């Protein structure tokens, strides 16, 4: 099976047939159904990686965290429930993104994708394939997706990075990479919690409150 970076580059940047599905993505608007078609056998991991990309990049594309976060929340819950293939409402599948935006995001993302692909391989597979492992991964993805949905600055990028890395582990059944994703998810949870506490307590961060308690 071709690498994710090669599939995305060929489908979005070269305007060529995907080696997985033969789909040609040359239209001006790309739908979520088009992206799902590209996934082939890698649907869950593929979707987690692709949908978290716009918010996970060091220079995120604005406007996608909330709608993509909703889709990621649906995927995370399905992972928790033990689904083997994702299901998405037709209305979400019909949601579009300008092809030019997808190309810009992908150009920035390809170097990161290729770096991870160099070290990704099947290992600690139970984390990605067992019922308990997928329950844990799904719970982490769901929490980070909720953080992405929040229209609050600072609650999007790190949680999206956690989903991105976790999803990449699912792509190759690489439990070690998924564990790294869980660590980033915990960091994202801490940041989001700190921001929410700061908003609730009039600007005092979680760290300030903990210092005061000590």
N, C-alpha and C positions, 0 to 999 in steps of 0.2 A: 504494500500500500504506500502511495506517495506521501511525502511529508506534508503537513498542514500548510507550511509556508509556500511550498511549490504549488499546491492546489489553489490557494487564494491568489497568489501572484498570477497564475495562468488564467484564472477565471475573471479577475477584476482588472488587472493591469495589462494583460496581453490580449484580452478579448477573445481568448481561444476556448475550445471545448475543455471542460473539466475532465481530468482523467478518471474521475469517479463516476460522473453521471452523464457526461457529454453535453451538459447545459451550457449555453452561450449567454454570458451576462454582458450584453452590449447595450441594453436599454438604458434610458436616462434615469429611471427610477428602479431601485432594487428593493424587492420585498423580502420579508422575513421568510416566506415560503421558498424563495430562491436560495437563501442561505441554508435553510434546512435541507434542500435538495443536494447541496454540495457536501453535506455531512457524511453521506453514505452510511457506513456501519458505526461511525464514531459520534452519533448524534448528541448525547449528553455532553461529553467533554468538548466537542466541537462548538456547540452552542454556548456553553459557559465561557469559552475562550473568546469567541467572536463578539458576543454581546457585551462582555465586560471591557473589551479593548478600548472603545472610545473614552471611557472614564478612567481606565488604568494607565494610560499613557502619561508620561511626564508633562505633556502639554495637551490636556484632554480637550475633546471637541464638546462644546457646550450644547445643552439641550437634549442629550440622550440618556443621562443618568436615570431620570425618573421613568420614562417609558420602558427602557431596557431593564431597569431594576424590577419593574412589575413582571416582565417576562421571566427574569432570573428567579424571582420569588416562586413563580409557578413551577419552574424546573426544579428548584431546590426542594419544594414540598413533594414533588413526584419522586425525587431521589430518596427522600425519607420514607416514602410509602413503598419503596421497592420496585418502582416501575422500571422495566427494561428498555422501553422506548418512550421518548417524550411525546406529550400531547399538548397542543396549543390551540386556543380558540381561533376559528377562521378569521375573526376580525383582527386579531393580532398578527396572524400570518399574512394578512393583506397590508399591514403597515409598511410604508415605504421610506426609503432614504435615498437622496440624490446619489447617483453613481459616483459623481465627482467627490462627494464627501467620503464615501467608502474608500475611494482610491487614495485620498489624502491621508486618511487614518491608516490604511494598510502600508503606505510608503514609510510612515514613521514607525510602524509596528514590526515590519519584516526583520530588521536587525535583532530585535528582542526575541522574536519567535525563533530565529535561526540559532541564537545562542542557547536557548533552552533545549532545542532539538538536538544539539551536540551532546548533551548529557542525559537526555531522556531515553529510558529503556525499561522494559518490564522488570520490576523488582518489588518486593513486599506487596505482591498482588492482592493479598487478602484485604488490604486497606481499601482498594478500589473495587473489589468484586464481591466481598462478603456482605451479608445483610447488615451486620453491625457497622462495618466500615462505611457503607453507603448511607446509612442512617446518620452517622457522624458528619460525613461530608455534606449531606443534604441540609442538616441543621445549620452548619456553618455558612453554606451558600445562602440559605434563607435569611439568616440574621444580617449578613452583609448586603443582601438585596434590599432589605428593609432600610438599611442605612443609606443605600444609594437613592432610594425613593424620596428620602427626606429632602425638602428644598432648602437645605442649610449648608452654607459653605464649609468645606472641610470634612464633610461626612461621606464623600463620594470616592475620592481617588484611592485611598488605602484599602477600603473594603473591596473596591473593584479589582485591585491588584491581588487581593486574597482569592477572589473568585477566579481570576485569570490563571493563577498558578495552580490552584486546586483542579480546575478544569483541564489544564495541560497534563496533570498527572493522570487523570481519567482517560485521556486520549491514548496513552501508551501503557495503561495499567501500571504506572510508575508510582507506587505508594510513597516513595521517599519524597518525590516532588509534591504530591498531594499533602504530605505531612508539613512540608515547608509552607504550602498554601494555608494550612490551618494555623500555623504560627503567625502568618501575616494577617489572617482573619482575626486572631486574638488581639493583635496590635490595632487593627481597625476598630474592633469593638471597644478597646480602651479609649481610643481617640474620640469616637462618636459619643461614648458615655461621658467623657470629660466635657465635650462641647455642650451636650444636653444639660449636664449639671450646671455648667457655667451660665447657660441661659436661664435655668430655673432659679439660680441663686444670685442673680444680678451681676454676673461677670466673674465670680469666683470659680476658678477651674477646679477640677477634681483633685489635682495635685495640691493646690492651695488648701482645700478642705482637709485632705489627708495630713498635710503638715500641721494644720491647726489641731487636728485630733491627737497627733503624736505629741 
